[in-house]
Amino acid sequence: MVVAGKVFRTREHVPLAELARRVKGYRKEAPLGEAEEELLITEIRDLKISGERLEGMLFRDVPLVIRRRGKAATVVRTMEIYFVFFDSERQTFLLVVEKKATANWAANLLSEIIFVSVGGIVEARIMPGLLKRYHDQNSEGTKVVFFDDVDLPNISKLSLYGPSLSNTSLYSEYLSHGNLWYVVITSRKRGIVVGVTRDAVVTVFSKVDLPAFVDYVLDEIVDLIKRSGSREPGV
């Protein structure tokens, strides 16, 4: 099963115990409709601090309209969104295990709860040079490469598909015209097939459970983000 998530960072360092205090017990209710008694509930539960991690679940009721025998009916689906804050070197990172759009929504909601406004939690970034270096370290298993910031007229993105892409002349040519935006590689350290974008969207295509996915992201991807923040010379 494919597992996807996105990494964010807080603009200021907040200790995990304080983060837990701010989000604990959050619950918001909204009516399903003007004439409906049923409530749509958004709440945070199952908080747990373990070492440098604060884990929790965000539950969100979402109304869906379905058609049954020619009539529209509203049903409610509860989304269960796993998140984990990670404290490292007085920096706080957030991983939301969901597709990009839902992860962005969850990050903004958590920002409003913790910092009373959107913007306290922002997107994490991986510098182009560091993503290239990470790709080169795992290049034997390259599957897909996307380039952006392309300097060719009327072309905004370029892509390559196939094995051992980094050994091709076309890869070198494309790299001279743009930056790596998205790579699908096989992690040499863990042997899993993973896709990574520069805005820290991570997709694991191999069969992994949630703990293994989280360990991979917090170990390999957060490390890239931290090094990107330092603006290393030559990157």
Contacts in CASP RR format, 6 or more apart in sequence:
PFRMAT RR
TARGET T0000
AUTHOR 0000-0000-0000
METHOD contacts of the structure
MODEL  1
MVVAGKVFRTREHVPLAELARRVKGYRKEAPLGEAEEELLITEIRDLKIS
GERLEGMLFRDVPLVIRRRGKAATVVRTMEIYFVFFDSERQTFLLVVEKK
ATANWAANLLSEIIFVSVGGIVEARIMPGLLKRYHDQNSEGTKVVFFDDV
DLPNISKLSLYGPSLSNTSLYSEYLSHGNLWYVVITSRKRGIVVGVTRDA
VVTVFSKVDLPAFVDYVLDEIVDLIKRSGSREPGV
1 207 0 8 1.000
2 203 0 8 1.000
2 204 0 8 1.000
2 205 0 8 1.000
3 97 0 8 1.000
3 203 0 8 1.000
3 204 0 8 1.000
3 208 0 8 1.000
3 210 0 8 1.000
3 213 0 8 1.000
4 97 0 8 1.000
4 98 0 8 1.000
4 99 0 8 1.000
4 100 0 8 1.000
4 201 0 8 1.000
4 202 0 8 1.000
4 203 0 8 1.000
4 204 0 8 1.000
5 95 0 8 1.000
5 96 0 8 1.000
5 97 0 8 1.000
5 98 0 8 1.000
5 99 0 8 1.000
5 100 0 8 1.000
5 103 0 8 1.000
5 201 0 8 1.000
5 202 0 8 1.000
5 203 0 8 1.000
5 217 0 8 1.000
6 95 0 8 1.000
6 96 0 8 1.000
6 98 0 8 1.000
6 100 0 8 1.000
6 103 0 8 1.000
6 104 0 8 1.000
6 107 0 8 1.000
6 199 0 8 1.000
6 200 0 8 1.000
6 201 0 8 1.000
6 202 0 8 1.000
7 93 0 8 1.000
7 94 0 8 1.000
7 95 0 8 1.000
7 124 0 8 1.000
7 200 0 8 1.000
7 202 0 8 1.000
7 217 0 8 1.000
7 221 0 8 1.000
7 222 0 8 1.000
7 225 0 8 1.000
8 93 0 8 1.000
8 94 0 8 1.000
8 95 0 8 1.000
8 96 0 8 1.000
8 103 0 8 1.000
8 107 0 8 1.000
8 121 0 8 1.000
8 122 0 8 1.000
8 123 0 8 1.000
8 124 0 8 1.000
8 200 0 8 1.000
9 91 0 8 1.000
9 92 0 8 1.000
9 93 0 8 1.000
9 94 0 8 1.000
9 121 0 8 1.000
9 122 0 8 1.000
9 123 0 8 1.000
9 124 0 8 1.000
9 225 0 8 1.000
10 92 0 8 1.000
10 93 0 8 1.000
10 94 0 8 1.000
10 114 0 8 1.000
10 115 0 8 1.000
10 120 0 8 1.000
10 121 0 8 1.000
10 122 0 8 1.000
11 119 0 8 1.000
11 120 0 8 1.000
11 121 0 8 1.000
11 122 0 8 1.000
12 120 0 8 1.000
13 87 0 8 1.000
13 90 0 8 1.000
13 91 0 8 1.000
13 92 0 8 1.000
14 22 0 8 1.000
14 92 0 8 1.000
14 114 0 8 1.000
15 87 0 8 1.000
16 49 0 8 1.000
16 52 0 8 1.000
16 53 0 8 1.000
16 54 0 8 1.000
16 85 0 8 1.000
16 87 0 8 1.000
16 92 0 8 1.000
17 49 0 8 1.000
19 54 0 8 1.000
19 85 0 8 1.000
19 92 0 8 1.000
19 114 0 8 1.000
20 47 0 8 1.000
20 49 0 8 1.000
20 54 0 8 1.000
22 113 0 8 1.000
22 114 0 8 1.000
23 44 0 8 1.000
23 47 0 8 1.000
23 110 0 8 1.000
23 113 0 8 1.000
23 114 0 8 1.000
24 44 0 8 1.000
24 47 0 8 1.000
25 43 0 8 1.000
25 44 0 8 1.000
25 45 0 8 1.000
26 42 0 8 1.000
26 43 0 8 1.000
26 44 0 8 1.000
26 113 0 8 1.000
27 41 0 8 1.000
27 42 0 8 1.000
27 43 0 8 1.000
27 44 0 8 1.000
28 41 0 8 1.000
28 42 0 8 1.000
28 43 0 8 1.000
29 39 0 8 1.000
29 40 0 8 1.000
29 41 0 8 1.000
30 39 0 8 1.000
30 40 0 8 1.000
30 42 0 8 1.000
31 37 0 8 1.000
31 38 0 8 1.000
31 39 0 8 1.000
31 40 0 8 1.000
32 38 0 8 1.000
32 39 0 8 1.000
32 40 0 8 1.000
32 63 0 8 1.000
32 74 0 8 1.000
32 76 0 8 1.000
38 76 0 8 1.000
39 61 0 8 1.000
40 61 0 8 1.000
40 62 0 8 1.000
40 63 0 8 1.000
40 76 0 8 1.000
41 59 0 8 1.000
41 61 0 8 1.000
42 58 0 8 1.000
42 59 0 8 1.000
42 60 0 8 1.000
42 61 0 8 1.000
42 109 0 8 1.000
43 58 0 8 1.000
43 59 0 8 1.000
44 56 0 8 1.000
44 57 0 8 1.000
44 58 0 8 1.000
44 59 0 8 1.000
44 113 0 8 1.000
45 56 0 8 1.000
45 57 0 8 1.000
45 59 0 8 1.000
46 55 0 8 1.000
46 56 0 8 1.000
46 57 0 8 1.000
47 54 0 8 1.000
47 55 0 8 1.000
47 56 0 8 1.000
48 54 0 8 1.000
48 55 0 8 1.000
48 56 0 8 1.000
49 55 0 8 1.000
52 86 0 8 1.000
52 87 0 8 1.000
52 88 0 8 1.000
53 84 0 8 1.000
53 85 0 8 1.000
53 86 0 8 1.000
53 87 0 8 1.000
53 218 0 8 1.000
54 84 0 8 1.000
54 85 0 8 1.000
54 87 0 8 1.000
55 82 0 8 1.000
55 83 0 8 1.000
55 84 0 8 1.000
56 82 0 8 1.000
56 83 0 8 1.000
56 84 0 8 1.000
57 80 0 8 1.000
57 81 0 8 1.000
57 82 0 8 1.000
57 83 0 8 1.000
58 79 0 8 1.000
58 80 0 8 1.000
58 81 0 8 1.000
58 82 0 8 1.000
58 83 0 8 1.000
58 106 0 8 1.000
58 109 0 8 1.000
58 110 0 8 1.000
59 78 0 8 1.000
59 79 0 8 1.000
59 80 0 8 1.000
59 81 0 8 1.000
60 78 0 8 1.000
60 79 0 8 1.000
60 81 0 8 1.000
61 76 0 8 1.000
61 77 0 8 1.000
61 78 0 8 1.000
61 79 0 8 1.000
62 76 0 8 1.000
62 77 0 8 1.000
62 78 0 8 1.000
62 79 0 8 1.000
63 74 0 8 1.000
63 75 0 8 1.000
63 76 0 8 1.000
64 74 0 8 1.000
64 75 0 8 1.000
64 76 0 8 1.000
64 77 0 8 1.000
65 72 0 8 1.000
65 73 0 8 1.000
65 74 0 8 1.000
66 72 0 8 1.000
66 73 0 8 1.000
66 74 0 8 1.000
66 75 0 8 1.000
67 73 0 8 1.000
79 102 0 8 1.000
81 96 0 8 1.000
81 97 0 8 1.000
81 98 0 8 1.000
81 102 0 8 1.000
81 106 0 8 1.000
82 96 0 8 1.000
82 97 0 8 1.000
82 98 0 8 1.000
82 210 0 8 1.000
83 94 0 8 1.000
83 95 0 8 1.000
83 96 0 8 1.000
83 97 0 8 1.000
83 106 0 8 1.000
83 110 0 8 1.000
84 94 0 8 1.000
84 95 0 8 1.000
84 214 0 8 1.000
84 218 0 8 1.000
85 92 0 8 1.000
85 93 0 8 1.000
85 94 0 8 1.000
86 92 0 8 1.000
86 93 0 8 1.000
86 94 0 8 1.000
86 95 0 8 1.000
86 218 0 8 1.000
86 222 0 8 1.000
88 222 0 8 1.000
88 226 0 8 1.000
89 226 0 8 1.000
91 226 0 8 1.000
93 124 0 8 1.000
93 218 0 8 1.000
93 222 0 8 1.000
93 225 0 8 1.000
94 107 0 8 1.000
94 110 0 8 1.000
94 121 0 8 1.000
95 214 0 8 1.000
95 217 0 8 1.000
95 218 0 8 1.000
96 102 0 8 1.000
96 103 0 8 1.000
96 106 0 8 1.000
96 107 0 8 1.000
97 103 0 8 1.000
97 210 0 8 1.000
97 213 0 8 1.000
97 214 0 8 1.000
98 106 0 8 1.000
100 201 0 8 1.000
103 201 0 8 1.000
107 121 0 8 1.000
108 118 0 8 1.000
108 119 0 8 1.000
108 121 0 8 1.000
110 121 0 8 1.000
111 117 0 8 1.000
111 118 0 8 1.000
111 119 0 8 1.000
111 120 0 8 1.000
111 121 0 8 1.000
112 118 0 8 1.000
114 120 0 8 1.000
114 121 0 8 1.000
115 121 0 8 1.000
123 199 0 8 1.000
123 200 0 8 1.000
124 199 0 8 1.000
124 200 0 8 1.000
124 225 0 8 1.000
125 198 0 8 1.000
125 199 0 8 1.000
125 200 0 8 1.000
125 225 0 8 1.000
125 228 0 8 1.000
125 229 0 8 1.000
126 134 0 8 1.000
126 196 0 8 1.000
126 197 0 8 1.000
126 198 0 8 1.000
126 199 0 8 1.000
126 200 0 8 1.000
126 221 0 8 1.000
126 224 0 8 1.000
126 225 0 8 1.000
126 228 0 8 1.000
127 198 0 8 1.000
127 227 0 8 1.000
127 228 0 8 1.000
127 229 0 8 1.000
127 231 0 8 1.000
127 232 0 8 1.000
127 235 0 8 1.000
128 149 0 8 1.000
128 179 0 8 1.000
128 180 0 8 1.000
128 198 0 8 1.000
129 179 0 8 1.000
129 180 0 8 1.000
129 235 0 8 1.000
130 224 0 8 1.000
130 227 0 8 1.000
130 228 0 8 1.000
130 232 0 8 1.000
130 235 0 8 1.000
131 179 0 8 1.000
131 180 0 8 1.000
131 183 0 8 1.000
131 196 0 8 1.000
131 198 0 8 1.000
131 224 0 8 1.000
132 175 0 8 1.000
132 179 0 8 1.000
132 180 0 8 1.000
134 183 0 8 1.000
134 185 0 8 1.000
134 196 0 8 1.000
134 220 0 8 1.000
134 224 0 8 1.000
135 142 0 8 1.000
135 145 0 8 1.000
135 166 0 8 1.000
135 180 0 8 1.000
135 183 0 8 1.000
135 185 0 8 1.000
136 166 0 8 1.000
137 188 0 8 1.000
138 185 0 8 1.000
138 186 0 8 1.000
138 187 0 8 1.000
138 188 0 8 1.000
139 164 0 8 1.000
139 165 0 8 1.000
139 166 0 8 1.000
139 167 0 8 1.000
139 185 0 8 1.000
140 164 0 8 1.000
140 186 0 8 1.000
140 188 0 8 1.000
141 163 0 8 1.000
141 164 0 8 1.000
141 185 0 8 1.000
141 186 0 8 1.000
142 162 0 8 1.000
142 163 0 8 1.000
142 164 0 8 1.000
142 165 0 8 1.000
142 166 0 8 1.000
142 183 0 8 1.000
142 184 0 8 1.000
142 185 0 8 1.000
142 186 0 8 1.000
143 161 0 8 1.000
143 162 0 8 1.000
143 163 0 8 1.000
143 165 0 8 1.000
143 184 0 8 1.000
143 185 0 8 1.000
143 186 0 8 1.000
143 193 0 8 1.000
144 159 0 8 1.000
144 160 0 8 1.000
144 161 0 8 1.000
144 162 0 8 1.000
144 165 0 8 1.000
144 182 0 8 1.000
144 183 0 8 1.000
144 184 0 8 1.000
144 195 0 8 1.000
145 159 0 8 1.000
145 160 0 8 1.000
145 165 0 8 1.000
145 171 0 8 1.000
145 174 0 8 1.000
145 180 0 8 1.000
145 182 0 8 1.000
145 183 0 8 1.000
145 184 0 8 1.000
146 157 0 8 1.000
146 158 0 8 1.000
146 159 0 8 1.000
146 180 0 8 1.000
146 181 0 8 1.000
146 182 0 8 1.000
146 183 0 8 1.000
147 157 0 8 1.000
147 158 0 8 1.000
147 159 0 8 1.000
147 174 0 8 1.000
147 175 0 8 1.000
147 177 0 8 1.000
147 178 0 8 1.000
147 179 0 8 1.000
147 180 0 8 1.000
147 181 0 8 1.000
148 156 0 8 1.000
148 157 0 8 1.000
148 178 0 8 1.000
148 179 0 8 1.000
148 181 0 8 1.000
149 178 0 8 1.000
149 179 0 8 1.000
149 181 0 8 1.000
150 156 0 8 1.000
150 157 0 8 1.000
150 158 0 8 1.000
150 177 0 8 1.000
150 178 0 8 1.000
151 177 0 8 1.000
151 178 0 8 1.000
152 158 0 8 1.000
152 177 0 8 1.000
157 181 0 8 1.000
158 174 0 8 1.000
158 177 0 8 1.000
158 178 0 8 1.000
160 168 0 8 1.000
160 170 0 8 1.000
160 171 0 8 1.000
160 174 0 8 1.000
165 171 0 8 1.000
179 198 0 8 1.000
180 198 0 8 1.000
181 197 0 8 1.000
181 198 0 8 1.000
182 195 0 8 1.000
182 196 0 8 1.000
182 197 0 8 1.000
182 198 0 8 1.000
183 195 0 8 1.000
183 196 0 8 1.000
184 193 0 8 1.000
184 194 0 8 1.000
184 195 0 8 1.000
184 205 0 8 1.000
185 193 0 8 1.000
185 194 0 8 1.000
185 195 0 8 1.000
185 196 0 8 1.000
186 192 0 8 1.000
186 193 0 8 1.000
186 194 0 8 1.000
187 193 0 8 1.000
187 194 0 8 1.000
187 216 0 8 1.000
187 220 0 8 1.000
189 220 0 8 1.000
190 212 0 8 1.000
190 216 0 8 1.000
190 220 0 8 1.000
191 206 0 8 1.000
192 204 0 8 1.000
192 205 0 8 1.000
192 206 0 8 1.000
192 208 0 8 1.000
192 216 0 8 1.000
193 204 0 8 1.000
193 205 0 8 1.000
193 206 0 8 1.000
194 202 0 8 1.000
194 203 0 8 1.000
194 204 0 8 1.000
194 205 0 8 1.000
194 206 0 8 1.000
194 216 0 8 1.000
195 202 0 8 1.000
195 203 0 8 1.000
195 204 0 8 1.000
195 205 0 8 1.000
196 202 0 8 1.000
196 221 0 8 1.000
200 221 0 8 1.000
200 225 0 8 1.000
202 216 0 8 1.000
202 217 0 8 1.000
202 221 0 8 1.000
204 213 0 8 1.000
204 216 0 8 1.000
208 216 0 8 1.000
227 235 0 8 1.000
228 235 0 8 1.000
END
